[in-house]
Amino acid sequence: MCGIVGYIGQKKACPILLEGLRRLEYRGYDSSGMAILDGQKMRTVKAVGKVCNLEEKIGDRDFAGTIGIAHTRWATHGKPSDKNSHPHADCSGDISLVHNGIIENYLELKKDLEKKGHKFTSETDSEVVAHQIEELNKKLGYEEAVFATLKMIRGTYGLAILNAQEPDKIIVARNGSPLVLGVGNGEYVIASDVSAIIRHTQQVVYLEDGEVAIIKADGYVVKTIQNKTKTKEVTQLDWSLEKAEKQGYAHFMLKEIFEQPAAIEDAIRGRLLPGEGLAKLGGLQGVVEKLRTIEKIIIVSCGTSYHAGLIGEYMLEEYAGIPVEVEYASEFRYRKPILNAKTAVIAISQSGETADTLAAIREAKHKGALTLGIVNTVGSTIARETDAGIYNHAGPEIGVASTKAFTSQLSILVLLTVMLGRQREMSLVTGQRIIKELKRIPKLIEKILAQDKEIKKMAKKYAKYTDFLYLGRKYNFPIACEGALKIKEISYVHAEGYATGEMKHGPIALIDENFPSLFVAPRDSVYEKTISGIQEIKARSGRVIAIATEGDTEIAKLVDDVIYIPKTLEMLTPLLAVVPLQLFAYYVGVSKGLDVDKPRNLAKSVTVE
């Protein structure tokens, strides 16, 4: 959730670190800070709030050092403040570090260190690591002290460490919190996210849990926590700097909403066999035969990805005939899930680093289940640790609220449904029909995006309301939940997502003229039921917005406002219905003057439990 960036090379570190922090700001922005080694002098600056506040503090001061570390913080231990901001130092000020994750046994270590005379200046768990290295450095030497400290701490960490007494190196370590090493020409960039690296190099090394890298300007070595050297593969990134820029859009979120036609085309490109009614998923080729024997699927995910999983459940059960459960990854381990060799556990995660989802996959593997991943980030931990998987190929998604990653996930779930369905009882004709219609979806989304100005106008009209009820049935019940989540995330508006049939079992008590409802109401197999729900709301003076199918003029007579989407197969309507809900939430947030790319208290990738 926090962001780490480090640099060692021949250039001044300060501007490179600041540029990296700006690219990582979406990961966490309660505060930020940097430490730069100028010879043997550690120069540290911290600021509460966004990275621009840190830039103002630095001002025109000349930080000449060519080695440094920096951090954007999403608070876990201790409120946002200068003293709790990273980097954190030891008593001498020689050792400085930045940390993502949580040190679970920090209180135990802190008490012991305080008895030995160490003075702590923050409320964080992270500071204890610097002091522990300082303490062990008295006997072991610096590098050995780092390795010994890593063996002592429990929890998750991504760490980047400097020592003014050994100013030619950065030591980084990973356990449960992502770290990537960018390999340049006589320089190296360390980051928790490749977005901070792509300006400098396309060559990266992904560190795995339990690995430590010792990095100098002329080379690096990767070791295990037991101090044994490892050989690591250098990976070529498939992201470009251009893809990570706004390209004239007011916000990344708006850009990414408009990128959805292209993102879906990228998700399905090369994976369709229209004549055979089949989907070809290269990442699953090694487990195709095992998938034929699967008797149950469990989807584990969080947030928006969880809603994608719920839609996948409808698809897979209706068209592939496989029982499916969808679990919050954050709760999966704390139950006793029934798993065996004929169970497939599918993890859905945009970043491929979501801590809860990763923990769920590890639990599933431990119990003998087949594990699959649907992730957007090549080389991510979930991509590496699952038995097989499918990449979204959606490109970088910078806006904290997921948009194009969600629709690309849905597209992949359609492909997976066709693949598994055709292994079983799905007919050739059904497979052909689904694939043919899926190919049309990007063009149909473009038609919805053409209504951008009308949706903006409608959003301004409803921006004054503080409560919303989002309702949908069958495939569009999860879309109602996703629409409610978006307006909560982006606009700080209270919203509830409900199955329309559940509305009578409690939520209808909230309805009056000041509590609008938004119905996802395409002409599908449950259309009449949805219309009944609309009438029940209108009978209680509730205002209603409807997402409806083009040509449905009757619904316009029942509701206050309507947004039309093109007609498609029922199972594919979520791919269309979600787009106006994304735009609606975006424009409500913009009309309130909010920072929709970086909503308060949220981070893009949740890498702590």
C-alpha positions, 0 to 999 in steps of 0.5 A, a space after each residue: 500500500 505504501 510506495 518505495 523507490 530507491 536509486 544508485 548510480 551516477 546521477 543525482 538521486 533527488 529528482 529521480 526519487 521525487 519523480 518515482 514518488 509521484 508515480 507511486 503516490 496512488 499507492 499511499 499518500 498520508 506522508 512522504 520522505 526521502 534520505 540521500 547519502 551525500 558522501 557519508 552524510 545522511 540528508 533526510 526530508 519528510 512531509 505530511 500529505 502529498 508528494 508536492 508537500 515534500 517537494 516544497 520542503 526540499 525547495 531549491 536545496 541541492 542534494 548532490 548525492 547519487 544514492 538514496 531511498 524514498 517512501 510514500 506512506 499509507 498509515 498502519 502504526 501511528 497517525 500521519 505525521 513528520 515523526 511517523 513518516 519514512 525514512 526511519 533512522 537508528 540512534 546514530 542517524 547512520 542507518 536509514 530505511 523505508 519499509 512497506 508491510 507490518 512487523 508483527 513482533 515489533 513491540 517485543 523487539 522494541 522493549 528489548 532494544 529500549 532496555 539496551 538504551 535505544 531511543 525511539 522517535 516514532 510510533 511506527 513498527 518500522 523504526 524497530 528494524 533500524 535500531 535492531 540492525 544498529 544493535 547487531 552491527 556492533 558485533 556482526 558487521 553491517 551486512 551480517 546485522 541486516 541478515 540477522 535482523 531479517 531472521 528476527 522480525 516476523 510479519 511482512 516487509 519490503 525494505 530498502 536500507 542505507 548506511 552512511 558508514 558504507 555509502 556505496 550500497 543499498 540493501 533491499 529485502 522482501 517478504 510478502 511486500 513487492 519489490 522490483 529491481 530496475 537494471 539500467 546502464 550503470 544505475 539501478 532503480 528499486 521500487 515497489 511498483 514498476 511504474 516508478 521504474 519504466 522511465 529509466 529501464 525496461 529491464 527488471 528483476 522481481 525479488 521473491 519472498 525471503 530474498 535480499 539484494 545488495 546493490 552497488 552502482 557497478 552491480 548487484 547480488 541477490 541472496 537468500 535470507 540464509 545469505 546464499 547467493 541466487 541467480 535471478 532472471 532479468 525480465 523485459 517489461 511490457 509496459 511503456 511510459 506513454 501508457 502510464 501518462 494521462 495523455 490529455 485526460 483530466 484524471 487517470 480514472 477517466 483515461 482508464 474508463 475510456 481505455 476499456 474498449 482497447 483493454 478488452 480487445 487486448 484481453 481477448 486478442 489471440 485467444 478466440 477460435 470463433 469457428 470452433 466456438 473455443 477460447 485458447 488460453 495459453 497460460 492454462 495449457 499445462 493444466 488443460 487435462 487437469 481442468 477437465 476433472 475439476 468438480 468445484 471452483 472457488 474464486 478468491 478476491 477482494 474489492 472490485 475483483 470480488 465483484 468480477 468473481 461474483 459475475 464469473 460465478 453466474 457465468 461458470 455455473 450457467 454455461 460450464 456447469 461447474 459449482 462455484 463459490 466466491 470468497 472474500 480472500 480476507 476471510 478465506 483462511 479463517 474458515 475451513 474451506 473444503 478443498 481437494 485435488 478436484 478443486 480449482 482455486 482462482 485468484 483474481 487480482 489486478 496487482 497480483 500482490 494483494 496480501 489477502 488473495 496471496 495468502 488464500 492461494 498459499 492456503 489452497 496450495 497447501 491443501 492440494 487444490 489447483 491454483 490459477 491466477 487472473 492478474 494484470 501485472 506480469 511477474 507479480 507474486 500471484 502470477 509466479 506462485 499459482 500453478 497456471 494463470 491468465 494475464 489481463 494485458 490491460 496495461 498500467 492502471 494508475 487510478 485507485 478505483 479500478 475500471 479497465 482492470 475490472 472489465 478485462 477481468 470479466 472478459 477473461 472470465 468469459 473466455 474461461 467459461 467458454 473453455 471449461 464449458 466446451 470441455 463439458 456440455 456447452 454446444 458448438 453453437 453456444 460457444 460460437 455465439 458467446 465469442 461472436 458477441 464478446 468480439 462486439 463488446 469493445 464497439 458497444 462500449 464506445 457507444 456508451 462512452 459517446 454519452 459522456 456529456 449526458 452522464 456528466 450532466 446527470 451526475 451534477 444533478 445527483 451530486 447533492 444526494 448523500 445516500 444511494 441504493 444500487 439494485 440489480 438482479 442475476 448477472 447485474 446484482 454484482 454490477 449494482 454492488 460495483 456501482 455502489 463501491 465506485 461512488 463510495 470510493 470516488 465521491 465519499 457518498 454512502 451507497 448500498 449495493 443490493 440484489 433487487 429482490 432483497 430490497 423489500 427485506 430491509 433497505 426499502 425502509 430508507 427510501 424517501 425523496 432524498 434517497 435515490 435508487 439506481 437500477 441496473 435494468 436491461 431487458 434480460 430474463 429477470 426484467 419484469 422482476 426488476 420493473 416490479 422493484 422500480 415500481 415499489 420504489 416509486 410508490 414510496 416517492 423515491 427517485 430512480 435512475 435506470 441503466 436500460 437497454 436501447 429501445 426500451 421506451 417504457 422504462 423511461 415513463 417509470 423512472 426519473 432518469 435513464 442511461 441506455 446501453 446496447 443490447 447484448 447476451 445476458 451474460 455479457 451485459 455486466 461489461 456494458 452496464 458497469 461503464 455508465 456507473 463508472 462515469 457517474 461515480 467519476 463525475 459526481 466526485 469531480 463535481 464535488 472537487 475531489 481528487 478522484 485518482 487518489 481518494 482519501 484513506 485508499 491505496 491501489 494495492 493492498 499489500 498488508 493484511 
